[in-house]
C-alpha cells in the first residue's frame, strides 16, 4: 500500500537547503573568560556554537590553544564577504610583527 502525499506541500519539490557557513576563532589564551567572551560575541552576531577543540602541550595539562567553531545558515553578510576576499588578496601570511607595523603605517597621517 502506497501513501500519497497530502497537505499543503503535496506536489511541491522539497525546500532548497540553505548554505551553511562556518567560522573558526583561534584563541591563544585559553581560560574561562576568553572562552566565555568569544562565545558571547559571536552568538550575539547570529552564529551558533558548534564545538570547541583544544590543542594540548605534552608538558602541561592546560590547553595551549583553543579553536572555537561556529555555524550560521544563510548567505554571508557583505562585510564578511569583503573580509574573506581581502584576506585572499593579501597573499601569503606574514609574521605578526610585520603585519602590526604595516597596520601602524597605514594609520599614520602624511
HULIN-V323631 format. One record per residue. N is the residue number from 1. SS is DSSP state (h for helix, s for strand, l for the rest). Layout:
n=N ss=SS
n=N ss=SS
This chain:
n=1 ss=l
n=2 ss=l
n=3 ss=l
n=4 ss=l
n=5 ss=l
n=6 ss=l
n=7 ss=l
n=8 ss=l
n=9 ss=l
n=10 ss=l
n=11 ss=l
n=12 ss=l
n=13 ss=l
n=14 ss=l
n=15 ss=l
n=16 ss=l
n=17 ss=l
n=18 ss=l
n=19 ss=l
n=20 ss=s
n=21 ss=s
n=22 ss=s
n=23 ss=s
n=24 ss=s
n=25 ss=s
n=26 ss=s
n=27 ss=s
n=28 ss=l
n=29 ss=l
n=30 ss=l
n=31 ss=l
n=32 ss=h
n=33 ss=h
n=34 ss=h
n=35 ss=h
n=36 ss=h
n=37 ss=h
n=38 ss=h
n=39 ss=h
n=40 ss=h
n=41 ss=h
n=42 ss=h
n=43 ss=h
n=44 ss=h
n=45 ss=l
n=46 ss=l
n=47 ss=l
n=48 ss=s
n=49 ss=s
n=50 ss=s
n=51 ss=s
n=52 ss=s
n=53 ss=s
n=54 ss=s
n=55 ss=s
n=56 ss=s
n=57 ss=l
n=58 ss=l
n=59 ss=l
n=60 ss=l
n=61 ss=l
n=62 ss=l
n=63 ss=s
n=64 ss=s
n=65 ss=s
n=66 ss=s
n=67 ss=s
n=68 ss=s
n=69 ss=s
n=70 ss=s
n=71 ss=s
n=72 ss=s
n=73 ss=s
n=74 ss=l
n=75 ss=l
n=76 ss=l
n=77 ss=l
n=78 ss=h
n=79 ss=h
n=80 ss=h
n=81 ss=h
n=82 ss=h
n=83 ss=h
n=84 ss=h
n=85 ss=h
n=86 ss=h
n=87 ss=h
n=88 ss=h
n=89 ss=h
n=90 ss=l
n=91 ss=l
n=92 ss=l
n=93 ss=l
n=94 ss=l
n=95 ss=l
n=96 ss=h
n=97 ss=h
n=98 ss=h
n=99 ss=h
n=100 ss=h
n=101 ss=h
n=102 ss=h
n=103 ss=h
n=104 ss=h
n=105 ss=h
n=106 ss=h
n=107 ss=h
n=108 ss=l
n=109 ss=l
n=110 ss=l
